[in-house]
Amino acid sequence: MTHKPIPRKGSKIFSLNDAHYRWIAYATKKGTEVRICYEEISDGQMLIAQVPKVFDLRWLEDIVNYALDNGWDPSDTGEVFIIRRSKDTYRIISEE
């Protein structure tokens, strides 16, 4: 799955462990889709987290940490890395 860079307009920046990430959330039929990438690398691997409709900003840190621990490399170009929140944890999902 190819992706367009996260737009500057409407997106936000957050920092975690001295790295800056750009993120944006979109409402979908199934909930909310949060897209995250490195701020400094526009063509790096994008992370997509599928979460419930009511998105809690406190989840951003957990989303990024889970993805990094499970193979997401935001500095590398590559296929979109997709995870889904289920209860209090996340799981990697394949493209649907």
N, C-alpha and C positions, 0 to 999 in steps of 0.2 A: 504494500500500500504506500503510495507516494503521498506527500503532504505539502501543503503550502506553509511557508513560515508563519509563525504567530504574528498577527498584526500588532504594530506598536499602539495604534489607537484602540482603546478599550481593554488592553491587557495591562497586567501589573507585574512588578518585580518583587521577588522576595529572596532573602539571603539565607543560606544554610551551610554551615561549615566553610565559610569564606568563599563560597561559590554563589553566583547570582543567577537566578532562574527567572524567565519570563513565563507567565501563565495567563490563561484565559479560560472561562467556563461557558459552555453552551448548554441550553436546555434541549433535551431530546425527548422522544416519546417514552423512552424507558427510564429517564432520570436526568442526570447532569453529566456532561462529558467535560473533563478538565484536561486541557492540553498544556504540557510543560516542556520547555527546552532551555538549554543554556542561554543566557542573555548575550554572551559574547560570540556565540557560534550560531549563525542563522541557519546553516544547513546540517546541523548535527541531528542525531537521532531524537525523534520526538517521542515523548511519553504521553499516552492517553489513559486516563483513569476514568472508568465508568463508576459513578457514585449515585446515591439516592438523590431525588429531586432537591431536597433541602441540603445544600452543600455547606459543610462546616469548614471555615478557613483553617481551623486547627488540624485538619487532615492533611494539609499540604506537606508538612514535614514527614509524616508517616508514609504518604504516597511516594515521595522522593526516596526516602530511606529504604523502603521495601523494594522499589524498582532497582536502585543501585545495588542492593544486596543480592538481587536475582538476575543480574545480567544486563541491565540497561546501561548503555554507555553514551551519555549525551554529547561527548566530544567526537564521536565517530558518526559518519554518515551510515545510514542503514535503515532497515525496515522499521516502521512505527512499532514501539513497544507498548502493548496494551495490557492493562490490569483492570480488575473489577473488585470493588469493595463488596464483601459479604460479611455481614454482622460486624465484628470488630477487627477483621483482618482483610487481606487482599489475596488475590490469586491471579496468576498469569492466564490470559485467555488468548486463543488464536483468533485470527480474523474470521468474522462471521459473514 
